[in-house]
Amino acid sequence: MSLQPATYEQALERTRRRQEVSRQRRDKLRAESPSEQKTPCATPLRRRQVLPSLTRSEQGAKRTAKPLKSRLDAGLIAWGRAVRKRDGNQCRWPGGCLTGDRRIDPHHIAKRSQRPDLKYDVNNGICLCRTHHDWTDLNHNEAVRLGLLSTESYELAKKNRRKP
């Protein structure tokens, strides 16, 4: 199965528009940034607010905040590496990938929220370039038809396994 040309071209055009908007925003930030930078680590792309340094007494009690939990746990990182190794770090778009996008993402065929039992299953993964990965998020029904997404829930799969 291959993607219809009109839909494929529309996806490419959306990606080009997003990249153009990002470039325009970046150029605008560069033009607005002051010529003298207050800290050596400040960049024209991100303006950091320079705060006066506070002594321990001015800061008050020591804060013990827990670090934010990473979205990816060690199991998902290992899963992604295994999927990339199996697919040769190539986009496995049906009909071949013609986008030229080198950013390869491991993609869950059955969503982790719908099938937590397949979260770390390498057979539930496929490598897609960033363009096609974004396309599957935007075009759910078409992605299901192409076999890039599954709509089967955990309960339904469990029920189907019980049947002889």
Summary of the structure (lengths in Angstrom):
residues: 164
radius of gyration: 22.5
end to end distance: 31.7
largest distance: 73.4
contacts: 345
relative contact order: 0.13
helix: 47%
strand: 7%
